[in-house]
Each structure stands twice: as C-alpha cells, then as structure tokens.
Amino acid sequence: LVALAVLLSVISPAFRDPQNLINILQQVTVNAILALGMTMVIFTGGIDLSVGSVVAFSGIVMGILVIDLGVNPWLAALIGIALGSVCGTINGLLISRFKLQPMIATLGMMSIARGAALTLAGGRTISGYPPGFTWLGNGTIPGTTIPVQIVFMLLLYVIAYYFMRYRRFGRALYSVGGNEEATRLSGINVFKYKTLAYTVSGALAGIASVVLVAKLNSAQSIAGQDYELDAIASAVIGGASLLGGKGSIWGTLMGALIIGVIRNGLNLLNVSSYLQKLIIGFIILIAVLVDAFRNRERS
C-alpha cells in the first residue's frame, strides 16, 4: 500500500492532495464494510456471493418504507439491517445445517435478493431522503472536515477486531476454518458459529446499504453489482486464506485500501474503466496464487 502510494504520488502529484486521499477513504467505505463481513465468512472456510444483492434489496426496502410509507428513516435503516441479517442467517442455515456448498447456497440467495429488489422497485430509483439521514453518507464530524462515513467504518473495524481478537466468537471462527472436525470434537458448536458468521456478513451488507443510500440519497435495484467480488478481493489481498483459518481484520482494511488506491490512481491517469477491470482482475488472480503457494509451503 505504501509502495503504491509513493509510486502514484510521483507519477501524478494530484494523488497526494489531502482532499484526494480523503476521497479514496470515502470511496472504499462501502467495500470495506462488506469486506469485513466477507472476511469473517472466509475465516470459516466459506464464501458469500450474495452481499452485493443484499445491499440492493435492503436499500430498496428502506426506500419504500421511507419515501412511500413515511417511516422514520433510522427505523427503516434498522429494518434494512435486520433483513440483511435474515438473508445471512438463511445462508448460514443452508450451509451449516443442510450441508450445501457455500458457493451454491449464497449464489441462490444472490439471485433471490436481486430479484426481490428488482420486483419491489419496479425499475425505479427511490430518492429524496431527509438531510438528517444523508448526513451519515455526506456529512462531517462537527468542527472538522472528517467525513462521518469514514469514522463509522473505522469504528466497525475496531469493534470487529475486538471480537475477533479477544472474544470466543473470533477464536471459534478461526478454529472452524483451521480444522472443522477437530473443532467439533473439542466441544465447540460449529453449527452455531458458522451460522453466526453468515448472519454477521448479512448484517454488515445491510449496514453497507444504509451508508450507500445515505451517500447517494437514492436506492436502486441495480446497486451492489460486483460488490461481492471486490469484498472477496479485499480479504484475499489482505492476507485471508480462502481455505479458512487465516487472515486478519486490519489486513482486510489494507486490502480494500489497495484496491481503492489503484482505482483512484488509474482514474487520475485517465485509464479507461474497462482496462481498470482487467487490471483489478489480474491483481485478484495474483493474490489467490500467492495464497495457494503459501498454503502449499505450509503443508
């Protein structure tokens, strides 16, 4: 990350402008929140392909509640987060109780959530939220120029780090991913913790939807497309192993920042969005290959 920042600062002096650095942090907020939940799932040896669609679904439900039905926006936000949690819990139950492959179960939820968002929205964009709500996505901390969404994202990471580092929940997730059978034989409820990991991922997708809607002042049924890929990439680039049991919360944040810095730098260099996708794809492949070699050496 440091090497990238130095290189881009030399190539494009506009990169090191303080406002541009704040813009990068704002741009990665939603992905970083999604990647946080994705990391917990990956710790268990799973994957969640539904988070992008859950972002759209939760956002559309919030939009209908606030704009069409006049519900308090913060209550609607809580309902949206709860819906995300329900989607995640269903994923967890399908995977841990009914033994479905994580990719298949979450692929099904991805289609269901996206279809529900498209059906409920009817193709329209729902906009016009009150200023008190959009403050979360566009406001600043009183007396400073620090955006609220950045502080909110960092607070989520601090909370997640505490639970992963110092609480039974975090130790159990690492253990399940490291060796599920040994974890079960040691008396840890594998079913409970795998389900919880997907529930947290769904809840964080709902939270990411709240931030996105507040930032854009609108909810769209097509929101969140390919977000799951960026979330997986952030976790893997940050050191999480797709085999489970390895990685760190702060590594995931660094991974999200690396993707954000690369995208921002390519934009400053006027690289087309199509070529950007190509470059990001290569970076993901390299990260997965490094992870594979690392696991092979460890074996």
C-alpha positions as CSV (number, residue, x, y, z in Angstrom):
1,L,0.0,0.0,0.0
2,V,2.8,2.4,0.9
3,A,4.7,1.5,-2.2
4,L,1.6,2.1,-4.4
5,A,1.0,5.5,-2.7
6,V,4.6,6.6,-3.2
7,L,4.6,5.5,-6.9
8,L,1.3,7.2,-7.7
9,S,2.5,10.4,-5.9
10,V,5.5,10.5,-8.2
11,I,3.5,9.8,-11.3
12,S,0.6,12.0,-10.5
13,P,1.2,14.8,-8.0
14,A,-2.6,15.2,-7.7
15,F,-2.7,11.9,-5.9
16,R,-1.1,13.2,-2.7
17,D,-3.5,16.1,-2.4
18,P,-5.2,15.7,1.0
19,Q,-8.7,16.0,-0.4
20,N,-7.9,13.2,-2.9
21,L,-6.7,11.0,0.0
22,I,-10.0,11.7,1.8
23,N,-11.9,10.9,-1.4
24,I,-10.1,7.5,-1.5
25,L,-11.2,6.7,2.0
26,Q,-14.8,7.7,1.2
27,Q,-14.8,5.6,-2.0
28,V,-13.7,2.4,-0.2
29,T,-16.1,2.7,2.8
30,V,-18.9,0.6,1.4
31,N,-16.5,-2.1,0.1
32,A,-14.5,-2.1,3.3
33,I,-17.7,-2.7,5.3
34,L,-18.8,-5.6,3.0
35,A,-15.2,-7.0,3.1
36,L,-15.3,-7.0,6.9
37,G,-18.3,-9.4,6.9
38,M,-16.8,-11.4,4.0
39,T,-13.6,-11.9,6.0
40,M,-15.5,-13.5,8.9
41,V,-17.1,-15.9,6.4
42,I,-13.8,-16.7,4.8
43,F,-12.3,-17.4,8.2
44,T,-14.7,-20.3,8.4
45,G,-13.6,-21.6,5.0
46,G,-16.8,-20.3,3.3
47,I,-17.7,-17.6,0.8
48,D,-20.7,-15.2,0.5
49,L,-21.6,-14.3,-3.1
50,S,-24.9,-12.7,-2.0
51,V,-23.7,-9.5,-0.3
52,G,-24.0,-7.2,-3.3
53,S,-27.6,-8.3,-4.0
54,V,-28.4,-7.9,-0.3
55,V,-27.2,-4.3,-0.4
56,A,-29.7,-3.6,-3.2
57,F,-32.5,-5.5,-1.5
58,S,-32.0,-3.8,1.9
59,G,-31.7,-0.4,0.1
60,I,-34.9,-0.8,-1.8
61,V,-36.9,-1.9,1.2
62,M,-35.6,1.2,3.1
63,G,-36.5,3.4,0.2
64,I,-40.1,2.1,0.1
65,L,-40.5,2.4,3.8
66,V,-39.2,6.0,4.0
67,I,-40.4,7.5,0.7
68,D,-43.6,5.6,0.0
69,L,-44.8,4.8,3.6
70,G,-43.4,7.7,5.6
71,V,-41.5,5.6,8.1
72,N,-38.7,7.2,10.1
73,P,-35.5,6.8,8.1
74,W,-33.5,5.5,11.1
75,L,-36.2,2.9,11.9
76,A,-36.2,1.9,8.2
77,A,-32.4,1.6,8.4
78,L,-32.7,-0.8,11.3
79,I,-35.3,-2.8,9.3
80,G,-32.9,-2.9,6.3
81,I,-30.1,-4.2,8.5
82,A,-32.4,-6.8,10.1
83,L,-33.4,-8.0,6.6
84,G,-29.7,-8.3,5.7
85,S,-29.2,-10.4,8.9
86,V,-32.1,-12.7,7.9
87,C,-30.6,-13.2,4.5
88,G,-27.3,-14.1,6.1
89,T,-28.9,-16.4,8.6
90,I,-30.7,-18.3,5.8
91,N,-27.3,-18.7,4.1
92,G,-25.7,-20.0,7.3
93,L,-28.5,-22.5,8.0
94,L,-28.4,-23.8,4.4
95,I,-24.6,-24.3,4.7
96,S,-24.2,-25.5,8.3
97,R,-27.4,-27.4,8.8
98,F,-28.3,-28.7,5.3
99,K,-24.6,-29.0,4.2
100,L,-25.0,-27.1,1.0
101,Q,-21.8,-25.8,-0.6
102,P,-21.3,-22.1,0.4
103,M,-21.0,-21.0,-3.3
104,I,-24.2,-22.7,-4.3
105,A,-26.2,-21.5,-1.2
106,T,-25.1,-17.9,-1.5
107,L,-25.5,-17.9,-5.3
108,G,-29.1,-18.8,-4.8
109,M,-29.5,-16.0,-2.2
110,M,-27.8,-13.6,-4.6
111,S,-30.5,-14.3,-7.2
112,I,-33.3,-14.2,-4.8
113,A,-32.3,-10.9,-3.2
114,R,-31.6,-9.3,-6.6
115,G,-34.9,-10.5,-8.0
116,A,-36.7,-9.2,-4.9
117,A,-35.1,-5.8,-5.3
118,L,-36.0,-5.5,-8.9
119,T,-39.6,-6.7,-8.3
120,L,-40.2,-4.3,-5.4
121,A,-38.6,-1.3,-7.1
122,G,-40.3,-1.9,-10.4
123,G,-37.3,-0.4,-12.2
124,R,-37.5,2.9,-10.5
125,T,-34.9,4.8,-8.4
126,I,-36.2,5.8,-5.0
127,S,-34.7,9.1,-3.8
128,G,-35.5,12.1,-1.6
129,Y,-34.3,11.2,1.9
130,P,-34.2,13.8,4.7
131,P,-30.9,15.7,5.4
132,G,-30.6,14.1,8.8
133,F,-30.3,10.7,7.2
134,T,-28.0,11.6,4.3
135,W,-25.6,13.2,6.9
136,L,-24.3,9.6,7.5
137,G,-23.1,9.4,3.9
138,N,-22.2,13.0,3.2
139,G,-21.7,14.9,6.5
140,T,-18.6,15.6,8.5
141,I,-17.8,15.3,12.2
142,P,-18.8,18.6,13.8
143,G,-15.8,21.0,13.9
144,T,-13.7,19.0,11.5
145,T,-13.6,18.1,7.8
146,I,-13.5,14.4,8.5
147,P,-16.4,12.6,6.8
148,V,-18.8,10.7,9.1
149,Q,-18.8,7.6,7.0
150,I,-15.0,7.1,7.4
151,V,-15.2,7.3,11.2
152,F,-18.2,5.0,11.1
153,M,-16.3,2.4,9.0
154,L,-13.2,2.6,11.3
155,L,-15.5,2.1,14.4
156,L,-16.9,-1.1,12.8
157,Y,-13.4,-2.3,12.3
158,V,-12.4,-1.6,15.9
159,I,-15.4,-3.5,17.2
160,A,-14.7,-6.4,14.8
161,Y,-11.1,-6.5,15.8
162,Y,-12.1,-6.7,19.5
163,F,-14.4,-9.6,18.9
164,M,-12.0,-11.5,16.7
165,R,-9.0,-11.0,18.9
166,Y,-10.4,-11.1,22.4
167,R,-13.8,-12.9,22.4
168,R,-14.8,-16.6,22.0
169,F,-16.6,-15.7,18.8
170,G,-13.4,-14.8,16.9
171,R,-11.4,-17.7,18.2
172,A,-14.1,-20.1,17.2
173,L,-14.3,-18.7,13.6
174,Y,-10.5,-19.2,13.2
175,S,-10.8,-22.7,14.7
176,V,-13.6,-23.8,12.4
177,G,-11.7,-22.6,9.3
178,G,-8.5,-24.2,10.5
179,N,-10.0,-27.7,11.1
180,E,-13.7,-28.1,11.4
181,E,-13.7,-31.7,12.6
182,A,-11.2,-31.1,15.3
183,T,-13.2,-28.0,16.4
184,R,-16.3,-30.1,16.6
185,L,-14.6,-32.8,18.6
186,S,-13.2,-30.2,21.0
187,G,-16.8,-29.3,22.0
188,I,-17.3,-26.1,20.0
189,N,-20.7,-25.7,18.4
190,V,-19.6,-25.5,14.7
191,F,-23.2,-25.1,13.5
192,K,-23.7,-22.0,15.8
193,Y,-20.5,-20.2,14.8
194,K,-20.8,-20.9,11.0
195,T,-24.4,-19.6,11.1
196,L,-23.3,-16.5,13.1
197,A,-20.5,-15.7,10.6
198,Y,-23.0,-15.6,7.7
199,T,-25.5,-13.6,9.9
200,V,-22.9,-11.0,10.6
201,S,-22.0,-10.9,6.9
202,G,-25.6,-10.2,6.0
203,A,-26.0,-7.6,8.8
204,L,-22.9,-5.8,7.5
205,A,-24.3,-5.9,4.0
206,G,-27.4,-4.2,5.4
207,I,-25.2,-1.6,7.1
208,A,-23.2,-1.0,3.9
209,S,-26.6,-0.5,2.2
210,V,-27.5,2.2,4.7
211,V,-24.2,4.1,4.1
212,L,-24.6,3.7,0.3
213,V,-28.2,5.0,0.3
214,A,-27.2,7.9,2.6
215,K,-24.3,8.7,0.3
216,L,-26.2,8.7,-3.0
217,N,-29.5,9.9,-1.5
218,S,-31.2,7.2,-3.5
219,A,-31.9,3.4,-3.6
220,Q,-31.5,1.5,-6.8
221,S,-32.3,-2.2,-7.6
222,I,-29.1,-2.4,-9.6
223,A,-26.9,-1.2,-6.8
224,G,-24.2,-3.5,-5.4
225,Q,-23.4,-5.3,-8.7
226,D,-19.9,-7.0,-8.4
227,Y,-19.5,-5.7,-4.9
228,E,-19.1,-9.3,-3.7
229,L,-16.0,-9.6,-5.9
230,D,-14.4,-6.5,-4.5
231,A,-15.1,-7.7,-1.0
232,I,-13.5,-11.1,-1.7
233,A,-10.6,-9.5,-3.3
234,S,-10.0,-7.1,-0.4
235,A,-10.0,-10.0,2.1
236,V,-7.6,-12.2,-0.1
237,I,-5.3,-9.3,-0.9
238,G,-5.3,-8.5,2.8
239,G,-4.0,-12.0,3.7
240,A,-7.1,-14.1,4.3
241,S,-6.8,-17.6,3.1
242,L,-9.7,-19.0,1.0
243,L,-9.2,-22.3,2.8
244,G,-10.1,-20.7,6.1
245,G,-8.5,-20.2,9.5
246,K,-6.1,-17.5,8.4
247,G,-6.1,-13.7,8.0
248,S,-6.7,-10.5,9.9
249,I,-9.3,-7.7,10.2
250,W,-6.8,-5.0,9.6
251,G,-5.3,-6.9,6.7
252,T,-8.7,-6.7,5.0
253,L,-8.9,-3.0,5.5
254,M,-5.5,-2.7,3.9
255,G,-6.7,-4.9,1.0
256,A,-9.7,-2.6,0.5
257,L,-7.4,0.5,0.6
258,I,-5.1,-1.1,-2.0
259,I,-8.0,-1.6,-4.4
260,G,-9.2,1.9,-3.8
261,V,-5.7,3.4,-4.3
262,I,-5.3,1.5,-7.5
263,R,-8.7,2.6,-8.9
264,N,-8.1,6.2,-7.9
265,G,-4.6,6.2,-9.4
266,L,-5.9,4.7,-12.7
267,N,-8.6,7.4,-12.8
268,L,-6.0,10.2,-12.3
269,L,-4.0,8.6,-15.2
270,N,-7.1,8.6,-17.4
271,V,-7.1,4.8,-17.7
272,S,-10.5,3.6,-19.1
273,S,-12.9,1.8,-16.7
274,Y,-12.7,-1.4,-18.9
275,L,-9.0,-1.6,-18.5
276,Q,-9.3,-1.0,-14.8
277,K,-11.5,-4.1,-14.5
278,L,-8.8,-6.0,-16.4
279,I,-6.0,-4.8,-14.0
280,I,-8.1,-5.5,-10.9
281,G,-8.8,-9.0,-12.2
282,F,-5.1,-9.7,-12.6
283,I,-4.4,-8.4,-9.1
284,I,-7.1,-10.8,-7.7
285,L,-5.5,-13.7,-9.5
286,I,-2.1,-12.9,-8.3
287,A,-3.4,-12.6,-4.7
288,V,-5.1,-16.0,-5.0
289,L,-1.9,-17.6,-6.5
290,V,0.2,-16.2,-3.6
291,D,-2.3,-17.6,-1.1
292,A,-2.2,-21.0,-2.9
293,F,1.7,-21.1,-2.8
294,R,1.7,-20.0,0.8
295,N,-0.7,-22.9,1.7
296,R,1.3,-25.4,-0.3
297,E,4.5,-24.4,1.6
298,R,2.8,-24.6,4.9
299,S,1.5,-28.1,4.0
